[in-house]
């Protein structure tokens, strides 16, 4: 599998090159050129197969010239000592909804899968090189903590994480800023969109890329996006035959990397009936799906803060997959946006009826799934798999506001609360970021 830029179809690079470059030289995102047919492999997976074994089987089929079966085994086993889980929810009769819990990794968020895989791949590719890489990534919440945990103490790699000041939850900030060592947190006076712009501009700065080997670990990097496709495949393998016949995935969406990964799995042959792009009031993509007009704008702060994105990077990849055809994209993706009040109500309802806690992002996806089933959307599924993106313990204040109770914290979250914050405050200009990077590296 080779990769090209979303902006220059004549550019061709290998998987290794795409991983370490992060962003294409023209500012575009790397995107697969080939569309492999993996239907036979997908249909052979059994519910008893572990997630790591599933990843190990897929990798050599995607990258036969770069990742051998033995290398795939090393990468998969190092990357995935944790696994997704499926939870069926039936609060008021059969709602046909299952939550794909993706928060059982070290930072308790779905981004652990991509970050851990990318760390294992880079470690494998760098082990015979004498070079050093600097990972530069922007986060609206969970990406930074996942990347920090995945790359902490990795040899030959430093990580610089930009996050918007006072726009991540207190626990998310603790996860971003307490490791130290090769993890460097930059608290930016601005929004996530500012952080994302600064990262993108750094990647096309000739002096920076000449002097520092920069790469990215958020969904800009195709090496983090590819493994996110794997848990759609794992979820499908764990559904009943009836559910597999008409399955829809609902994806809480901000930067749209998670949804793009699911669409890639579908392109490779996963039998998916449709996708739901569930957003908060930052509804740029749902509006595009409705009217065909893509109109980015400044993000608005909501309870589901990791989805507060007004100009999602991965829309370029989605548009490329569907050849810029609005009607074709809408045929396969339905956009539903959910308010903060609906999100709080959903958290409250599921705690009252089932005794389960939902974080605001997962609750938003569940609410969008309910609306798809009850508001006349078609086609009708036998099952909606709604992605559970973060542990409720990461959003204690919001969950407690909705339920009156604080969810228990997993051990890996409890441990960071006692650690001191280590972060550097900078402004929202690319010049300030460049000065930091040049001085430090």
C-alpha positions as CSV (number, residue, x, y, z in Angstrom):
1,X,0.0,0.0,0.0
2,X,1.3,3.4,-1.0
3,X,0.1,6.8,0.0
4,X,-0.5,10.1,-1.8
5,X,-1.4,13.6,-0.6
6,X,-5.1,14.7,-0.5
7,X,-3.9,17.7,-2.5
8,X,-1.4,16.2,-5.0
9,X,-2.3,12.8,-6.5
10,X,1.1,12.6,-8.2
11,X,2.9,12.3,-4.9
12,X,3.7,8.7,-3.8
13,X,5.3,7.6,-0.6
14,X,5.6,4.4,1.4
15,X,3.9,3.7,4.8
16,X,7.2,4.3,6.6
17,X,7.7,7.7,4.8
18,X,4.1,8.7,5.5
19,X,4.4,7.8,9.2
20,X,7.5,9.9,9.8
21,X,6.5,12.8,7.6
22,X,3.1,13.1,9.2
23,X,1.9,15.9,6.9
24,X,2.5,15.9,3.1
25,X,4.9,18.6,1.9
26,X,2.1,20.4,0.2
27,X,0.1,20.6,3.4
28,X,-2.2,17.8,2.5
29,X,-2.9,14.6,4.4
30,X,-1.5,11.2,3.4
31,X,-4.2,8.9,2.0
32,X,-4.0,5.3,0.7
33,X,-3.8,5.0,-3.1
34,X,-4.8,1.3,-3.2
35,X,-8.1,-0.1,-1.9
36,X,-7.3,-3.7,-0.9
37,X,-10.1,-6.2,-0.8
38,X,-10.0,-7.9,2.6
39,X,-13.5,-9.3,2.7
40,X,-12.2,-12.9,3.0
41,X,-10.1,-12.0,6.0
42,X,-12.9,-10.1,7.7
43,X,-15.4,-12.9,7.3
44,X,-12.9,-15.4,8.8
45,X,-12.6,-13.6,12.1
46,X,-14.3,-15.3,15.0
47,X,-15.6,-13.6,18.2
48,X,-13.0,-15.6,20.2
49,X,-10.1,-13.9,18.3
50,X,-8.2,-11.4,20.4
51,X,-7.8,-7.8,19.2
52,X,-4.0,-8.1,19.0
53,X,-4.3,-11.3,16.9
54,X,-6.8,-9.6,14.6
55,X,-4.4,-6.7,14.0
56,X,-1.5,-9.1,13.5
57,X,-3.5,-10.8,10.7
58,X,-4.5,-7.5,8.9
59,X,-1.1,-5.7,8.9
60,X,0.7,-8.0,6.4
61,X,-2.3,-7.8,4.1
62,X,-2.2,-4.0,4.1
63,X,1.6,-3.7,3.9
64,X,3.1,-6.9,2.5
65,X,6.3,-5.1,1.4
66,X,7.0,-3.3,4.7
67,X,5.5,-5.4,7.5
68,X,6.2,-9.1,7.5
69,X,4.2,-11.5,9.5
70,X,6.9,-11.7,12.2
71,X,7.1,-7.9,12.4
72,X,3.3,-7.6,12.5
73,X,3.3,-9.9,15.5
74,X,5.8,-7.8,17.4
75,X,4.0,-4.6,16.6
76,X,0.5,-5.9,17.5
77,X,1.6,-7.6,20.7
78,X,3.5,-4.5,21.9
79,X,0.7,-2.1,20.8
80,X,-2.4,-3.9,22.1
81,X,-2.1,-5.4,25.6
82,X,-5.7,-4.0,26.0
83,X,-8.8,-4.6,24.0
84,X,-12.2,-3.1,23.1
85,X,-15.4,-4.4,24.7
86,X,-19.1,-4.5,23.5
87,X,-21.9,-3.5,25.9
88,X,-25.5,-3.9,24.9
89,X,-27.8,-1.2,26.3
90,X,-31.6,-1.6,26.6
91,X,-33.0,1.2,28.7
92,X,-36.6,1.3,27.4
93,X,-37.2,-1.8,25.3
94,X,-35.0,-3.1,22.5
95,X,-33.2,0.0,21.1
96,X,-30.8,-2.2,19.1
97,X,-27.8,-0.2,20.4
98,X,-24.5,-1.6,21.5
99,X,-21.6,0.6,22.9
100,X,-18.2,-0.3,21.6
101,X,-16.1,0.6,24.7
102,X,-12.7,1.9,23.5
103,X,-11.6,3.2,26.9
104,X,-9.8,0.2,28.4
105,X,-6.3,1.4,27.5
106,X,-3.7,3.3,29.5
107,X,-5.3,6.8,29.1
108,X,-8.9,5.5,29.1
109,X,-9.8,6.9,25.7
110,X,-10.2,5.4,22.2
111,X,-7.1,7.2,21.0
112,X,-5.0,4.7,23.0
113,X,-5.4,2.3,20.1
114,X,-3.9,4.6,17.4
115,X,-1.3,6.1,19.7
116,X,0.0,2.8,21.0
117,X,0.1,1.4,17.5
118,X,2.0,4.4,16.2
119,X,4.5,4.2,19.0
120,X,5.1,0.5,18.3
121,X,5.5,1.1,14.6
122,X,7.9,4.0,15.1
123,X,9.9,2.1,17.6
124,X,10.2,-0.8,15.1
125,X,11.1,1.4,12.2
126,X,13.6,3.5,14.3
127,X,15.4,0.7,16.1
128,X,18.1,0.3,13.4
129,X,18.4,4.0,12.8
130,X,20.6,6.5,14.7
131,X,18.2,9.3,14.2
132,X,15.8,11.2,16.5
133,X,12.2,12.1,15.9
134,X,10.1,14.8,17.5
135,X,6.4,14.2,17.5
136,X,4.3,17.4,17.3
137,X,0.6,17.0,18.0
138,X,-2.4,19.2,18.8
139,X,-5.1,17.9,21.2
140,X,-8.6,19.0,22.1
141,X,-8.5,16.5,25.1
142,X,-7.9,12.8,24.7
143,X,-5.3,12.7,21.9
144,X,-2.6,14.3,24.0
145,X,-3.0,12.0,27.0
146,X,-3.0,8.9,24.8
147,X,0.1,10.0,22.9
148,X,1.8,11.0,26.1
149,X,1.3,7.5,27.6
150,X,2.1,5.6,24.4
151,X,5.4,7.4,23.8
152,X,6.6,8.0,27.4
153,X,10.2,6.8,27.7
154,X,10.4,5.6,24.1
155,X,14.0,5.8,22.9
156,X,15.0,8.3,20.1
157,X,11.6,10.1,20.4
158,X,10.4,13.3,22.0
159,X,6.8,14.4,22.1
160,X,5.5,18.0,22.1
161,X,1.8,18.4,22.8
162,X,-0.2,21.6,22.2
163,X,-3.5,22.0,24.1
164,X,-5.9,24.9,24.4
165,X,-5.7,26.7,27.8
166,X,-8.7,26.1,30.0
167,X,-10.5,24.1,27.3
168,X,-9.7,20.6,28.4
169,X,-11.1,18.9,31.5
170,X,-9.0,19.0,34.7
171,X,-8.2,15.3,34.6
172,X,-7.3,15.5,30.9
173,X,-4.9,18.3,31.7
174,X,-3.3,16.2,34.4
175,X,-2.8,13.4,32.0
176,X,-1.1,15.7,29.5
177,X,1.2,17.6,31.8
178,X,2.4,15.3,34.6
179,X,4.8,12.8,32.9
180,X,7.8,15.0,32.1
181,X,10.8,13.3,30.6
182,X,10.5,13.1,26.9
183,X,6.9,14.5,27.0
184,X,6.6,18.3,26.7
185,X,3.2,20.0,27.2
186,X,2.6,23.4,25.7
187,X,-0.5,25.3,27.1
188,X,-1.7,27.5,24.2
189,X,-3.6,30.8,24.8
190,X,-6.3,30.0,22.3
191,X,-8.6,27.3,20.9
192,X,-7.9,23.8,19.6
193,X,-8.2,25.2,16.1
194,X,-5.3,27.5,16.9
195,X,-3.3,24.5,18.2
196,X,-4.1,22.6,15.0
197,X,-3.1,25.5,12.8
198,X,0.2,26.0,14.6
199,X,1.1,22.3,14.1
200,X,0.2,22.3,10.4
201,X,2.2,25.4,9.8
202,X,5.2,23.9,11.6
203,X,5.1,20.9,9.3
204,X,5.5,23.1,6.2
205,X,8.1,25.5,7.7
206,X,11.3,24.8,5.6
207,X,13.7,25.7,8.3
208,X,12.0,23.6,10.9
209,X,11.7,20.5,8.8
210,X,15.3,20.9,7.6
211,X,16.7,21.0,11.2
212,X,14.2,18.8,13.1
213,X,12.7,15.5,12.1
214,X,9.1,16.4,12.8
215,X,6.2,14.0,12.7
216,X,2.7,13.9,14.2
217,X,0.7,11.5,16.3
218,X,-2.8,12.8,16.0
219,X,-5.2,11.9,13.2
220,X,-3.2,13.9,10.8
221,X,-0.8,10.9,10.8
222,X,-2.0,8.0,8.7
223,X,-0.1,5.7,11.1
224,X,-2.5,6.5,13.8
225,X,-5.6,6.4,11.6
226,X,-5.0,3.0,10.1
227,X,-5.3,1.0,13.4
228,X,-8.5,2.8,14.3
229,X,-10.1,0.9,11.4
230,X,-9.3,-2.4,13.2
231,X,-11.8,-1.9,16.0
232,X,-14.7,-1.6,13.6
233,X,-13.6,-4.9,12.2
234,X,-13.3,-6.4,15.7
235,X,-16.8,-5.1,16.6
236,X,-18.3,-6.6,13.4
237,X,-16.8,-10.0,14.2
238,X,-18.4,-9.9,17.6
239,X,-21.9,-9.2,16.4
240,X,-24.6,-11.9,15.9
241,X,-25.2,-13.0,12.2
242,X,-28.5,-11.0,12.3
243,X,-26.8,-7.9,13.5
244,X,-24.1,-8.3,10.9
245,X,-26.7,-8.3,8.1
246,X,-27.7,-4.6,8.8
247,X,-25.1,-2.9,11.0
248,X,-24.6,0.9,11.3
249,X,-21.8,2.5,13.2
250,X,-22.4,5.8,15.1
251,X,-19.2,7.8,15.6
252,X,-19.0,10.8,18.0
253,X,-17.0,13.2,15.8
254,X,-14.8,16.2,16.2
255,X,-11.7,16.1,13.9
256,X,-13.3,13.2,12.0
257,X,-10.3,10.8,12.2
258,X,-12.4,8.1,13.9
259,X,-15.1,8.2,11.3
260,X,-12.6,8.3,8.4
261,X,-11.0,5.1,9.9
262,X,-14.4,3.4,9.8
263,X,-15.0,4.4,6.2
264,X,-11.6,3.0,5.3
265,X,-12.6,-0.4,6.9
266,X,-15.8,-0.2,4.8
267,X,-13.7,0.5,1.7
268,X,-11.6,-2.6,2.4
269,X,-14.7,-4.7,2.4
270,X,-16.3,-4.5,5.9
271,X,-20.1,-5.0,5.3
272,X,-21.4,-1.8,6.9
273,X,-24.9,-0.5,6.1
274,X,-24.2,3.2,7.0
275,X,-22.3,5.5,9.3
276,X,-23.7,8.2,11.6
277,X,-21.5,11.3,12.1
278,X,-22.6,12.5,15.5
279,X,-21.4,16.0,16.5
280,X,-22.2,18.6,19.1
281,X,-23.2,22.1,18.0
282,X,-19.9,22.3,16.1
283,X,-21.9,20.9,13.2
284,X,-19.9,21.9,10.1
285,X,-20.0,18.4,8.6
286,X,-23.6,17.5,9.4
287,X,-24.6,20.8,7.7
288,X,-22.5,19.8,4.7
289,X,-24.2,16.5,4.5
290,X,-27.5,18.2,4.5
291,X,-26.9,21.0,2.0
292,X,-23.6,20.3,0.2
293,X,-21.9,23.5,1.5
294,X,-18.7,23.0,3.6
295,X,-18.3,26.1,5.7
296,X,-15.6,25.9,8.4
297,X,-15.8,28.4,11.3
298,X,-14.5,29.0,14.8
299,X,-15.3,26.2,17.3
300,X,-17.8,26.7,20.1
301,X,-17.1,25.3,23.6
302,X,-19.4,22.5,24.7
303,X,-19.5,19.7,27.3
304,X,-18.1,17.3,24.8
305,X,-14.9,19.3,24.5
306,X,-12.8,16.8,22.6
307,X,-15.3,17.4,19.7
308,X,-15.1,21.2,19.7
309,X,-13.6,21.5,16.2
310,X,-14.8,24.0,13.7
311,X,-12.5,23.0,10.8
312,X,-11.9,19.2,11.0
313,X,-8.7,18.1,9.3
314,X,-9.9,14.7,8.2
315,X,-12.7,16.2,6.1
316,X,-10.0,16.3,3.4
317,X,-9.6,12.6,3.6
318,X,-13.4,11.9,3.6
319,X,-13.8,14.1,0.6
320,X,-11.0,12.3,-1.2
321,X,-12.6,8.9,-0.4
322,X,-15.9,10.0,-2.0
323,X,-14.2,11.9,-4.9
324,X,-15.7,15.2,-3.7
325,X,-19.2,13.8,-4.4
326,X,-21.6,15.2,-1.8
327,X,-24.5,12.9,-2.7
328,X,-22.3,9.8,-2.5
329,X,-20.9,10.8,0.9
330,X,-24.4,11.5,2.2
331,X,-25.6,8.1,0.9
332,X,-23.2,6.4,3.3
333,X,-22.9,9.0,6.2
334,X,-25.8,10.6,8.0
335,X,-25.0,13.7,10.1
336,X,-26.8,14.2,13.4
337,X,-25.9,16.9,15.9
338,X,-26.7,16.9,19.6
339,X,-27.1,19.7,22.2
340,X,-25.5,19.9,25.6
341,X,-28.9,19.5,27.2
342,X,-29.6,16.3,25.2
343,X,-26.2,15.0,26.3
344,X,-26.8,15.7,30.0
345,X,-30.3,14.1,29.7
346,X,-28.8,11.0,28.1
347,X,-26.2,10.6,30.9
348,X,-28.9,11.0,33.5
349,X,-31.3,8.6,31.8
350,X,-28.8,5.7,31.4
351,X,-27.6,6.0,34.9
352,X,-31.2,6.0,36.2
353,X,-32.4,3.1,34.0
354,X,-29.3,0.9,33.8
355,X,-26.9,2.1,36.5
356,X,-24.2,2.9,34.0
357,X,-22.1,6.0,33.6
358,X,-21.5,7.6,30.2
359,X,-19.0,10.3,29.5
360,X,-20.4,13.3,27.5
361,X,-18.9,12.1,24.1
362,X,-20.2,8.6,24.4
363,X,-23.6,9.9,25.6
364,X,-23.8,12.2,22.6
365,X,-23.2,9.2,20.3
366,X,-25.9,7.2,22.1
367,X,-28.4,10.0,21.8
368,X,-27.6,10.3,18.0
369,X,-28.2,6.6,17.7
370,X,-31.5,6.8,19.5
371,X,-32.6,9.6,17.2
372,X,-31.6,7.7,14.1
373,X,-33.8,4.8,15.2
374,X,-36.8,7.0,16.2
375,X,-36.8,10.0,13.7
376,X,-37.4,8.3,10.4
377,X,-33.8,7.9,9.2
378,X,-33.2,5.1,6.6
379,X,-32.1,2.5,6.1
380,X,-33.2,0.8,9.3
381,X,-30.5,-1.3,11.0
382,X,-30.6,-4.5,12.9
383,X,-28.0,-3.0,15.2
384,X,-26.3,0.3,15.8
385,X,-22.8,0.1,17.3
386,X,-22.1,3.4,19.0
387,X,-18.5,4.2,19.8
388,X,-17.7,4.7,23.5
389,X,-14.8,7.1,23.2
390,X,-13.8,7.8,26.8
391,X,-14.1,6.5,30.4
392,X,-16.7,8.6,32.3
393,X,-14.1,9.1,35.1
394,X,-12.3,11.5,32.7
395,X,-15.3,13.9,33.0
396,X,-16.2,13.7,36.7
397,X,-17.8,17.2,37.0
398,X,-20.1,16.8,34.0
399,X,-21.2,13.2,34.9
400,X,-21.8,14.3,38.5
401,X,-23.8,17.3,37.3
402,X,-26.1,14.9,35.3
403,X,-26.4,12.0,37.8
404,X,-25.6,13.4,41.2
405,X,-22.9,10.8,41.5
406,X,-19.2,10.6,40.8
407,X,-18.2,7.6,38.7
408,X,-15.3,5.6,40.1
409,X,-11.9,6.4,38.7
410,X,-9.8,3.6,37.2
411,X,-6.4,3.1,38.8
412,X,-4.5,4.7,35.8
413,X,-6.6,7.9,36.2
414,X,-6.4,8.0,40.0
415,X,-2.6,7.9,39.9
416,X,-2.1,11.1,37.9
417,X,-4.2,13.3,40.2
418,X,-1.4,13.5,42.8
419,X,1.3,14.5,40.3
420,X,2.4,18.1,39.7
421,X,1.6,19.9,36.4
422,X,4.6,20.5,34.0
423,X,3.6,22.8,31.1
424,X,4.9,25.8,29.3
425,X,2.5,28.6,28.4
426,X,2.8,30.0,24.9
427,X,0.7,32.3,22.7
428,X,-1.2,31.1,19.7
429,X,1.3,32.1,17.0
430,X,3.4,29.8,14.9
431,X,6.4,31.9,15.6
432,X,6.2,31.2,19.3
433,X,6.0,27.4,18.6
434,X,8.9,27.6,16.3
435,X,11.1,29.4,18.9
436,X,10.3,26.7,21.4
437,X,11.2,23.9,19.0
438,X,14.4,25.5,17.7
439,X,15.6,26.2,21.3
440,X,14.7,22.8,22.7
441,X,15.7,20.5,19.8
